[in-house]
């Protein structure tokens, strides 16, 4: 690939640590730079992210680019690495043509392809479900299943609607809750895939118009769907352009839906107009539903009012300025309460113990965020949701990928385990796997492993246990 020179503020996301790589490799054993891989650390870390196969023909946004999965497997005190493209229909078309056939989200869509006006890249997140990896795209598309051992793409999931990124897997039932949204009524759908990967439930969700939810949450009984105050500019949407606008006059709503309920059973709770990308976790406390997330901090003008144009530009330009925030929905009274957990720390890309998704959680983990000269994660955060205490580890020489918490097999406390992540070094753009003790981030990485090629900065990750991977 001949990489274009940087010409705009978002074009930087195809240079340096963000630049695509051209090789798919297998490394049976990674070289240890520091520490020893614990024998008890067993399973696999998977991370998705954009990796354009061909030169972008127009303006480039970090959300553009073909999905590529990077896998690090830990077993018997050793670690291996493998990376593969998510072989989507769009990628197959472009490889057959030998060039890019779609522009990115910053440019006009293809009018000759109403079935795929923007390329469905499956580049945003990855989840382990039903013995397979599932790769998804944040603008909703055909979710693709991959073999978790070889990373070979098996094909798209059979679903009645296009699926967004961030489905949620119930660690007890094994079900995966999915949602999708679009520009035609009813504007949203919700569904449930059984532990075997087969669709067991699907229902439409009526919204007032086209919206741009990014995430969802689950509890033991409910799904929580988002109707946010930041969504399309109506005139731009009519013209086929992707432009964001913040609407401070429209309350944000969170919908509580029984997991297998009809869309008409959803209960909407209004809160202050806001935007969030990602949920930390949600759970039930009696008749209350609790949700913790990374709520974006809106810029304000000299009079203290939200600067709506600046806010929309921040979100579109990947300037992440998010705070840990808690919403409480009272099912008995129909009222909502909301407040900051920490008004100072800029943190995003959160995770919890996968076995506690949808259940009460004391500890949340996230990536610290900075926005200059480009969006990057310089460190990791641990936050005690009960006491408000936090612990962080930062460095000026690394950019981290989303970490995943791995519980120790003999854990007694919720935070006994490791955080596994990928990191790109600024000095030479080399990449490492790093492992942290979750109970003491201040120790820094206790294990560092060298990856013999750069892993481009990317988006979301998941962890799979030996049982999920079918290891004997």
ZATORZA-131174 format. One record per residue (C-alpha): x, y, z. Coordinates in steps of 0.1 Angstrom, whole numbers, plus 5000, padded with zeros to 4 digits. Last residue first. Layout:
% residues N
XYZ;...
% end
This chain:
% residues 472
491547015264;491047355248;487547415233;488147795230;485247875253;486647635279;490147785275;488648125282;488148395256;488948765261;487649045241;489049355223;487949685208;489549955187;492849985169;496350105169;498249915143;500149605155;503749645144;505549325135;507749085155;505449105185;507649135217;506349015250;506249215283;505149065316;504749235350;503649565333;503649855358;503749795395;501350085400;498649875384;498349675417;495349445420;494949415382;498449275379;499449395344;500349205312;501749365281;501949245246;504349455226;504549645193;507349835176;506650185164;510350275170;510350545196;506550565201;506150205212;502850045203;501049855231;498749555233;496749465264;496149205291;494849315325;495449035351;493648865379;492348925414;490149225412;486849055422;488448895453;488648525458;490448435426;491548075421;491348085382;492848435382;490348665364;491348805330;490449175325;490749295289;492749605278;491749825249;494949905230;497750105245;499950385231;503450385246;506250625254;504650885277;503650635303;500750595326;499450365354;496350445372;494550375405;491150495415;489150535447;485450615443;484550375472;481950145456;482750185419;486450125426;488250245394;491250095377;492850295349;495350215322;497750435303;498750655273;495650575252;495650785220;493651045200;495951255179;498451535186;496951565211;493751395223;494551215256;492650925271;493150685300;492050335292;489450165314;488849915342;485849885364;485749735398;482849675422;480449515397;476849395403;475849165374;475149225337;478649145328;480248985359;481948675342;483548905317;485449085345;484949455336;485949665306;486150025296;487250195263;487250545278;488750755305;489251125311;489551155349;488151475365;484351445371;484551105388;481450905396;479351175381;475651175387;472251045374;468850965389;465850845369;462150815376;459550555366;458450505402;458750125405;461250075378;463750325393;466550385368;469950485381;472550635359;476250655368;479050845352;482850795345;483951095325;484751135288;486751375268;487651185236;488451405206;487651155179;487051415152;483351335147;482851345185;484751675189;483051825159;479651745174;480651915207;482152215188;478852265170;476852225201;478752465223;476952385255;475952695274;478252845301;478053205288;481553195275;480852885255;480752525268;482452205257;480451885264;481951615287;481251275272;479751015294;481850695300;479350445314;477750305345;474250165345;472050075375;468549925372;466449975403;463649755415;465949535436;469549635426;469949535390;473049545369;474849755342;478449765330;481249995317;479050135289;480750295258;480250575233;478350825253;476451145244;474351375265;470951545269;470051515306;467951205314;464651055302;463750705310;462050485284;460250165292;460249905265;457249675264;456249775228;459449625216;458249285225;460049125254;462748855253;465349055273;462749275291;463449625277;464749925297;465050215273;467550495279;466550835267;468651155260;466551465262;466151665230;466752045233;470451995235;470551845200;474151765191;474751735153;476651485133;477251465096;477251155073;476051275039;473251125018;471651455010;468751375032;471151295060;472851635055;469551805060;468751605091;472151645108;472451295123;472751215159;473751345193;470951355219;471150975225;468450705223;470150415239;468950055246;469249875280;468549505278;466849345308;466649035330;470148965343;471349305332;472349415298;473949725282;473949885248;476550075227;476850325198;473450475194;473250695164;469550795157;467150815128;463750925139;461250925168;462350575178;460250255176;462049935186;461549635164;461749285178;463948975175;464148655195;465848315194;468448365167;470948075167;474448115180;474347795202;474148005234;471048165220;471048485199;468848765212;467449055192;466849425193;465849655164;466050025158;464950295133;461250185131;461350345106;464150405081;467550555087;469150265106;469750095139;470849755151;470849565184;472249245197;472049045229;474248735231;472948435252;475448225271;472948195300;475448275327;478048495311;475448695292;477148825260;476549185250;476549315215;478949615211;479049685173;475849725154;473849455137;471949475104;468549305107;467048955104;470248785113;472248495097;475748565107;478248645079;480948405069;483448155083;486348395084;489548215092;491048335126;492847995129;491947925165;488948155171;487248055138;485548375126;481948485124;481048805106;478349055116;476649195085;476349565090;475649835115;477550175117;479650035145;480849735126;480949385141;483249085144;481948765160;484448505172;483148155174;482447885199;478948015207;480048365214;483348545217;483048915208;484949135185;484649515179;484949785153;486349665120;483449465105;484149655073;480649725057;481749965030;479450265029;476550275004;476149895009;472749774997;471950104980;475050054959;475050284929;474750584952;478050514968;478450724999;479751085000;482951135019;483851155056;482650805063;485050655038;485250605001;484350274985;485750074956;489350054968;491649874943;492649534929;489149474915;488949124929;490549244961;487949524963;485049284959;486449044985;486949335010;483349435006;482049085011;483949065044;487148875050;488048985085;491749015079;494048795099;496648815127;498348555148;500448555180;501648295205;502248315243;504048085268;503547985304;501547675296;499047855274;498448215264;497048305230;497448655214;495148725186;494949025162;491849065142;491749285111;488749485099;489049675067;489550055070;487450355079;486650445115;490050615117;488850865091;490450905057;489551165031;489351014996;490650724976;491950535006;494850314994;494049944995;493749685023;492849945050;493549805085;490849915110;490749735143;489849425162;491549275193;491548915205;493048805238;493248425242;493148175271;495348075300;497148285326;497648025354;501147935341;502048305346;504048445317;507448545331;508948895334;510449115307;511149115270;509848765264;509948655227;506648535214;506148165206;504348015177;504248335156;501748325127;501648615102;499248815081;501249095063;500349435048;500249655078;497949965081;499250295096;497750395130;501050395149;502650615123;500250725095;496650635085;495050805114;496951125106;494351175079;491951295105;493451635110;494051685073;496651645046;498951365058;500751215029;499050915013;500250555021;501250354991;500050005000;
% end
